[in-house]
Amino acid sequence: MFERFTTLDEIFCYKLGTALTMEHDSLDLMEELSKSAMRSVLTEFFDEHAQETRLNIENLEQCLALMGKENSQHPSPTTKGLAKELKSFMAKTDNTLVDAVVVAGALESQHHEVAVYESLLLQAKSLDVTEAVPLLSQNYSREQLALEKLRAAADTLAQADARDQDGANGAGHAVIEVPPYLPPGSV
């Protein structure tokens, strides 16, 4: 590990290693979210994205090999923090609402992954690491597509949950009628 970065190549390699850790963390999270999700559509999404994440790991390993840094993982505190926050939130949430929390946490994680790949692509292009660009582009595209799928699922689930919540709140509750305003002394 670098004590102090002195070249752009060192920074790029370190960020590749951080991205590799990010993807391993993401894979662990996808497996946990798949087990926690209540709706099959989410379970299917997380299982599918876990497969894509394995491909992303392979591409990152190839990028690191191109740079002569095979098996070089570095800490990814952001992904660890996002996962910890999500798990804590899930533990505090009723099972009937867990999918809303799962989707929100997955969206946050997905945005981070997209940003990481965007940054890595810019660095690879500026450093003229041409062999890494197509590999990182594949990962970026997969993450973008997963983000779009998650957004659509989040929107659909949020609307369904809101309808269910409204239906539950409206059932069996007495309607309180408020009399019209009467100025003082008019009664």
C-alpha positions as CSV (number, residue, x, y, z in Angstrom):
1,M,0.0,0.0,0.0
2,F,1.1,3.5,-0.7
3,E,2.1,5.8,2.2
4,R,2.0,8.8,0.0
5,F,0.9,9.1,-3.6
6,T,3.5,10.6,-5.9
7,T,2.1,9.7,-9.3
8,L,-1.3,9.7,-11.1
9,D,-0.6,6.0,-11.8
10,E,-0.4,5.2,-8.1
11,I,-3.7,7.0,-7.5
12,F,-5.4,5.2,-10.4
13,C,-4.1,1.8,-9.2
14,Y,-5.2,2.5,-5.6
15,K,-8.7,3.6,-6.8
16,L,-8.9,0.4,-8.9
17,G,-8.2,-1.6,-5.7
18,T,-10.8,0.4,-3.8
19,A,-13.3,-0.3,-6.6
20,L,-12.5,-4.0,-6.3
21,T,-13.2,-3.9,-2.6
22,M,-16.4,-1.9,-3.4
23,E,-17.6,-4.6,-5.7
24,H,-16.8,-7.4,-3.3
25,D,-18.8,-5.4,-0.6
26,S,-21.6,-4.9,-3.1
27,L,-21.7,-8.6,-3.9
28,D,-22.1,-9.4,-0.1
29,L,-24.8,-6.7,0.1
30,M,-26.7,-7.9,-2.9
31,E,-26.8,-11.4,-1.4
32,E,-28.1,-10.1,1.9
33,L,-30.6,-7.8,0.2
34,S,-31.9,-10.7,-1.9
35,K,-32.6,-12.6,1.3
36,S,-34.2,-9.6,3.1
37,A,-36.4,-8.4,0.2
38,M,-40.1,-9.3,0.6
39,R,-41.0,-8.9,-3.1
40,S,-39.8,-11.4,-5.7
41,V,-39.1,-8.6,-8.2
42,L,-36.5,-7.3,-5.8
43,T,-35.0,-10.7,-5.1
44,E,-34.7,-11.3,-8.8
45,F,-33.1,-7.9,-9.3
46,F,-30.5,-8.5,-6.6
47,D,-29.7,-12.0,-7.8
48,E,-29.2,-10.6,-11.4
49,H,-27.1,-7.7,-10.2
50,A,-24.9,-10.1,-8.1
51,Q,-24.1,-11.9,-11.4
52,E,-23.2,-8.6,-13.0
53,T,-21.1,-7.7,-10.0
54,R,-19.1,-10.8,-10.5
55,L,-18.4,-9.7,-14.1
56,N,-17.4,-6.3,-12.7
57,I,-14.9,-7.9,-10.4
58,E,-13.3,-9.9,-13.2
59,N,-13.0,-6.7,-15.3
60,L,-11.3,-4.8,-12.3
61,E,-8.9,-7.7,-11.8
62,Q,-8.0,-7.5,-15.5
63,C,-7.4,-3.7,-15.1
64,L,-5.2,-4.3,-12.1
65,A,-3.3,-7.0,-14.0
66,L,-2.7,-4.5,-16.8
67,M,-1.2,-2.2,-14.3
68,G,0.9,-4.9,-12.7
69,K,-1.1,-4.8,-9.5
70,E,-2.8,-8.2,-9.4
71,N,-5.0,-9.0,-6.3
72,S,-4.7,-5.5,-5.0
73,Q,-7.6,-4.6,-2.8
74,H,-7.7,-1.4,-0.8
75,P,-10.2,-0.2,1.8
76,S,-13.6,1.1,0.7
77,P,-15.0,2.9,3.7
78,T,-17.9,4.4,1.8
79,T,-19.3,1.0,0.8
80,K,-18.8,-0.3,4.4
81,G,-20.6,2.7,5.8
82,L,-23.5,2.5,3.3
83,A,-23.9,-1.2,4.1
84,K,-23.7,-0.6,7.9
85,E,-26.3,2.2,7.7
86,L,-28.6,0.1,5.6
87,K,-28.4,-2.9,7.9
88,S,-29.1,-0.7,10.9
89,F,-32.1,0.9,9.2
90,M,-33.5,-2.5,8.1
91,A,-33.2,-3.8,11.7
92,K,-35.5,-0.9,12.8
93,T,-38.1,-1.4,10.1
94,D,-41.2,-3.4,10.2
95,N,-41.2,-6.3,7.7
96,T,-44.1,-4.8,5.8
97,L,-41.9,-1.7,5.0
98,V,-38.5,-3.4,4.6
99,D,-38.6,-3.3,0.8
100,A,-38.8,0.5,0.9
101,V,-35.6,0.6,3.0
102,V,-33.9,-2.0,0.9
103,V,-34.5,-0.1,-2.4
104,A,-33.5,3.2,-0.9
105,G,-30.2,1.7,0.4
106,A,-29.6,-0.1,-2.9
107,L,-30.1,3.2,-4.8
108,E,-27.6,5.0,-2.6
109,S,-25.0,2.3,-3.1
110,Q,-25.7,2.2,-6.8
111,H,-25.2,5.9,-7.2
112,H,-21.8,5.6,-5.4
113,E,-20.7,2.8,-7.8
114,V,-21.7,4.8,-10.9
115,A,-19.7,7.7,-9.6
116,V,-16.6,5.5,-8.9
117,Y,-16.7,4.1,-12.4
118,E,-17.2,7.5,-13.9
119,S,-14.1,8.7,-12.1
120,L,-12.0,5.6,-13.0
121,L,-13.0,6.1,-16.7
122,L,-11.8,9.7,-16.7
123,Q,-8.5,8.7,-15.0
124,A,-7.9,5.8,-17.4
125,K,-8.5,8.0,-20.4
126,S,-6.3,10.8,-19.1
127,L,-3.5,8.3,-18.3
128,D,-3.9,6.7,-21.7
129,V,-4.5,3.2,-20.2
130,T,-6.4,2.3,-23.4
131,E,-6.8,-1.4,-22.5
132,A,-8.6,-0.6,-19.3
133,V,-11.1,1.8,-20.9
134,P,-13.4,-0.8,-22.5
135,L,-13.4,-2.9,-19.3
136,L,-14.3,0.1,-17.1
137,S,-16.9,1.2,-19.7
138,Q,-18.6,-2.2,-19.4
139,N,-18.7,-1.9,-15.6
140,Y,-20.0,1.7,-15.9
141,S,-22.7,0.7,-18.3
142,R,-23.8,-2.2,-16.1
143,E,-24.0,0.0,-13.1
144,Q,-25.9,2.7,-15.0
145,L,-28.4,0.1,-16.2
146,A,-28.8,-1.3,-12.7
147,L,-29.4,2.2,-11.4
148,E,-32.1,2.8,-14.0
149,K,-33.8,-0.5,-13.1
150,L,-33.6,0.4,-9.4
151,R,-35.1,3.8,-10.0
152,A,-38.0,2.3,-11.8
153,A,-38.5,-0.3,-9.1
154,A,-38.2,2.3,-6.4
155,D,-40.8,4.5,-8.0
156,T,-43.3,1.6,-8.5
157,L,-42.7,0.3,-5.0
158,A,-43.0,3.7,-3.4
159,Q,-46.3,4.3,-5.1
160,A,-47.6,0.9,-4.1
161,D,-46.4,1.3,-0.5
162,A,-48.0,4.8,-0.3
163,R,-51.4,3.4,-1.6
164,D,-51.2,0.5,0.9
165,Q,-50.3,2.9,3.7
166,D,-53.2,5.2,2.8
167,G,-55.6,2.3,2.6
168,A,-54.4,1.1,6.0
169,N,-54.7,4.5,7.6
170,G,-58.1,5.2,6.1
171,A,-59.7,1.9,7.2
172,G,-61.7,2.0,10.4
173,H,-60.8,5.5,11.4
174,A,-63.6,7.9,12.2
175,V,-63.8,11.0,10.2
176,I,-63.7,14.1,12.4
177,E,-65.7,16.9,11.0
178,V,-64.6,20.4,11.9
179,P,-67.4,22.9,12.1
180,P,-67.1,26.1,10.1
181,Y,-65.4,29.0,11.7
182,L,-67.7,31.1,13.8
183,P,-66.5,34.5,14.9
184,P,-66.5,35.1,18.6
185,G,-69.9,36.3,20.0
186,S,-71.9,34.8,17.0
187,V,-73.1,31.8,19.0
